[in-house]
Each structure stands twice: as C-alpha cells, then as structure tokens.
C-alpha cells in the first residue's frame, strides 16, 4: 500500500509539471556599443524570455547574423544558457566586429552617414534554440534598432 501511494504521488508530480510550453520571447533590448577601438567594435544586447514551465531547460543562440547599416558583418553564437523555471530571464548576446568590415568599400557611404548622424543601424537576425527533456523549439529573431555612437 505504501509503495503504491509513493508511486502514484511520483507519477502525479511528474505529469503535473508543464514541460511542453515554450518559453515566451519577450524582447531584445539594450543594444549598445560596449567597446570601440581602432580595430574592432563590440556590440551587446540582451534577449528577454519568460519561462512558464515548472522545469527549466537550456537556451543557445547559434548563428545570429548581425548587419550594420544593411551590410552583414558578423555572426553571434553563445554557450548554452540554463533557463530558470517559472521566471523571466535574459541571455546576453555579444558580437566583436572588425572595423575593416564596416569600413569596406561597400560600407563607406553608410559609415559617412553614421558619422554625421552619430547613429548606426543594427539588425540581429537568426534563431535561439530552447531545449528541455527532449523538447526543442527555435525562436526566430529579426530585430532592427538605431544605436547611438560616441565619437
């Protein structure tokens, strides 16, 4: 009788946990220039999610393409990130962009415009993957934002 009660309690607990719901993508925010040197530019952003599940999982960004002034210049990937259960959370995205990519012949007109306006147009496009107990879901990311630069 006791073993049956323990077994039923365990089964009830396991099946009452929500796992099949995907975390909700909320927004990408805080796109900014972290570092600027004569050789590279480091851009940061935070991707925000809300996990309605009773169990956590992992998120991984792989192959998010970054375009500056409509020219693809870098790809962002990150290590898997642990997702907390029933919480809002964010994952940091960071890209190190060689200035040679921005100052190439095809980008020079956009660069001159950015110098005068002191803004660059940044676009993130790709997928972020969520995994939990064999369940997997990809979030498409397609965000465009004007970022102020300091000269």
N, C-alpha and C positions, 0 to 999 in steps of 0.2 A: 504494500500500500504506500509506504513512504517513498520507495523508488519510483512508483507511478506518479506520485504527486510532484516529485522533483523533475521527472521527465516532462510532465505536462507544463510545469512552470517554465522550464528551459525552452520548450517549443513555443509557448506563448510569447515569451520575451523575445526570442529570435524573430518570429514572424510579425510581431507588432512594430518592429523597427522599420522606419522608412529608409529604403536604400535606392529605390528606383527613380527618385526625383532628382533631376539635375540641379546643381547649384545655379542660382539665378545671376546672370551677368547684369551688374548694375550700371557701371560706367568706367571710362578711363579718364583719369584726372591727373592734375599736377604734372603736365608735360612741361618740362623746363630744361634749360641748359645747365648741366651740373658743372662741367669744366670746359674751358676753351683755351687751347694752346695754339701755337703756330702750326702744329702738325695734326691735331685732331680735335674733335668736338664730342663731348659725352652728353647724350640726352637721357633723361629719366622720365618715367611715367609710372603711375600706379593703376592697376586693373582691379576694380572692386567687384566682389561677389557676395551673395547671401546664400548660405547652405541651409536648406530646410530639413535636411536629413538628420536622423538620430545618430548616424555614424559618419565619421569623417572619411576622407579619401586623399587623393593627390591631384594636383594640377601641374601641367607642364606646358610652357609655351615653346613651340618649336617652329622656326621658320617664319616669324613675323617680319614682313618686309617694311622697311622704313623709306619713305620718299620725302625729300626736302625740295621744295619749290618744283614739284611734279617730276622729279628725277629720282629713280630708285638708287639708293646709295648704301644701304646696309641691311643686314638681317639679324634679328634678335632671337636668341634661344636662351632658355633658362633651365636650371636644375629642377627636378620635381619638388613641389612645394606641398607640405602637409596642410590639409584642409580641416579646420575645426568643425565639430558637429554643432548644428543649430546656432550659427553665428555669422555675422558679416565679417569679411576679411578682405585683405588686399594682397596682391603679389606685385613686387617691384619688377619693372621692365627697364633695362638699361642697354644702350647702344653706343659703341665707340665708333665714330665716323671719321675716316681720314678726310682732312680738308682738301686733299687732291681730288676727291670725288665731287665735292661741292664746287671747287674752282676749276673744273674741267671746261673745255671749250663750249660744250652744250649747256653748261650751267651758268656761264658768265653773265648772261643778261638777267637771270633770276637773282644772282648774287648782287649785282649792282642795284637792282630794285630793292632787295632786302637791306642793303646798306643804307639807302635813303629812308626807307620806311622803318628801319630798325626792328623788323619782324621777319621771321621765316615761316613758311607754310609747311607743317609737318603732318605726314599721313602714316598711320600704322595700319597694315593690312595682313591678315593671316588667321591662324587658328590657335586656340588654347584648349588643351585636352584635359578632361576630368575623368578619373578612374576610381572606382570603389567596388570591391568584391566582384570583380569580373564585369561590371557595368562600365561602359565608356561613352562619353559624349564630347563632341567638338563644338566649341563656340566660335563662330566667325567674328572676327574683329575688323572693322572698317571705320576708323576714326580720323577726322581731319581737324587740325587746330592751328591757329596762328600763334606763334611763340615769340615773345619779345626778346631781343638780344641786346646785350650791353656792349657798347664799343669803348 
